[in-house]
């Protein structure tokens, strides 16, 4: 029974080994997320504040804000993950990654909300 357990554990270990996605997939995902963020920013640009007085008009801008924020956050996390794999480990690397992630988050937020 011990041999069967170790064999089962070996099979599980082999089946559950992490697999890195191909670079092409990451680039396509990044392009799609950037496109969604841009569309959300354009949708928010088209709305005027005077039209916001009626609560029936709130659905589209609210949806654009939520979807754009989620796509922008996912884009920043995707870039941070890719950058973390490319940079050296250690305290300096962690700090550099954190600073770059904050800059990316700021850039995506400005893009979504506009330069205000």
C-alpha positions as CSV (number, residue, x, y, z in Angstrom):
1,X,0.0,0.0,0.0
2,X,2.9,2.3,0.7
3,X,4.2,1.8,-2.9
4,X,0.8,2.6,-4.3
5,X,0.6,5.8,-2.2
6,X,4.0,7.0,-3.4
7,X,3.1,6.1,-7.0
8,X,-0.1,8.1,-6.7
9,X,1.8,11.0,-5.1
10,X,4.3,10.9,-8.0
11,X,1.5,11.0,-10.5
12,X,-0.1,13.9,-8.8
13,X,3.2,15.8,-8.5
14,X,3.7,15.3,-12.2
15,X,0.2,16.3,-13.2
16,X,0.2,19.5,-11.0
17,X,3.6,20.9,-12.1
18,X,3.2,24.6,-13.0
19,X,3.2,25.3,-16.7
20,X,4.3,28.7,-18.0
21,X,2.0,30.0,-20.7
22,X,3.6,30.9,-24.1
23,X,4.8,34.5,-24.6
24,X,2.3,34.9,-27.4
25,X,-0.6,34.2,-25.1
26,X,0.6,36.8,-22.6
27,X,1.0,39.4,-25.4
28,X,-2.5,38.7,-26.8
29,X,-4.0,38.9,-23.3
30,X,-2.2,42.2,-22.7
31,X,-3.4,43.6,-26.0
32,X,-7.0,42.5,-25.2
33,X,-6.8,44.1,-21.7
34,X,-5.4,47.3,-23.1
35,X,-8.1,47.4,-25.8
36,X,-10.8,47.0,-23.1
37,X,-9.3,49.7,-21.0
38,X,-9.2,52.0,-24.0
39,X,-12.8,51.3,-24.9
40,X,-13.9,52.0,-21.3
41,X,-12.0,55.3,-21.3
42,X,-13.6,56.3,-24.6
43,X,-17.0,55.4,-23.2
44,X,-16.4,57.6,-20.2
45,X,-15.2,60.5,-22.3
46,X,-18.4,60.5,-24.3
47,X,-20.6,61.1,-21.3
48,X,-21.4,64.5,-20.1
49,X,-22.0,65.5,-16.5
50,X,-25.3,67.1,-17.4
51,X,-26.7,63.7,-18.6
52,X,-25.8,62.2,-15.2
53,X,-28.6,63.9,-13.4
54,X,-31.0,61.1,-14.4
55,X,-30.1,57.8,-12.6
56,X,-31.3,55.8,-15.7
57,X,-28.2,57.1,-17.5
58,X,-25.8,55.8,-14.8
59,X,-25.6,52.2,-16.0
60,X,-23.3,52.6,-19.0
61,X,-20.7,54.9,-17.3
62,X,-20.7,52.7,-14.2
63,X,-20.2,49.6,-16.3
64,X,-17.4,51.3,-18.2
65,X,-15.8,52.3,-15.0
66,X,-16.0,48.9,-13.4
67,X,-14.9,47.0,-16.5
68,X,-12.1,49.5,-17.3
69,X,-10.8,49.4,-13.8
70,X,-10.8,45.6,-13.7
71,X,-9.0,45.4,-17.1
72,X,-6.5,48.1,-16.1
73,X,-5.8,46.3,-12.8
74,X,-5.3,43.0,-14.6
75,X,-3.1,44.7,-17.1
76,X,-0.9,46.2,-14.4
77,X,-0.7,42.8,-12.6
78,X,0.2,41.0,-15.8
79,X,3.0,43.4,-16.6
80,X,4.2,43.2,-13.0
81,X,4.3,39.5,-13.1
82,X,6.2,39.5,-16.4
83,X,8.6,42.1,-15.0
84,X,9.1,40.0,-11.8
85,X,10.2,37.1,-13.9
86,X,12.6,39.2,-15.9
87,X,14.4,41.1,-13.1
88,X,16.8,39.7,-10.6
89,X,15.6,38.6,-7.2
90,X,16.5,40.3,-4.0
91,X,15.5,43.4,-2.0
92,X,16.5,45.8,-4.8
93,X,14.6,43.9,-7.4
94,X,11.5,43.8,-5.2
95,X,11.6,47.5,-4.7
96,X,12.2,48.2,-8.4
97,X,9.2,45.9,-9.2
98,X,7.0,47.7,-6.7
99,X,8.0,51.1,-8.0
100,X,7.4,50.1,-11.6
101,X,4.0,48.6,-10.7
102,X,2.9,51.8,-9.0
103,X,4.0,53.8,-12.1
104,X,2.0,51.4,-14.3
105,X,-1.0,51.7,-12.0
106,X,-0.8,55.5,-12.1
107,X,-0.5,55.5,-15.9
108,X,-3.5,53.2,-16.4
109,X,-5.6,55.2,-13.9
110,X,-4.7,58.5,-15.7
111,X,-5.6,56.9,-19.0
112,X,-8.9,55.6,-17.8
113,X,-9.9,58.7,-15.9
114,X,-8.2,61.3,-18.2
115,X,-5.5,63.8,-17.4
116,X,-7.1,65.8,-14.6
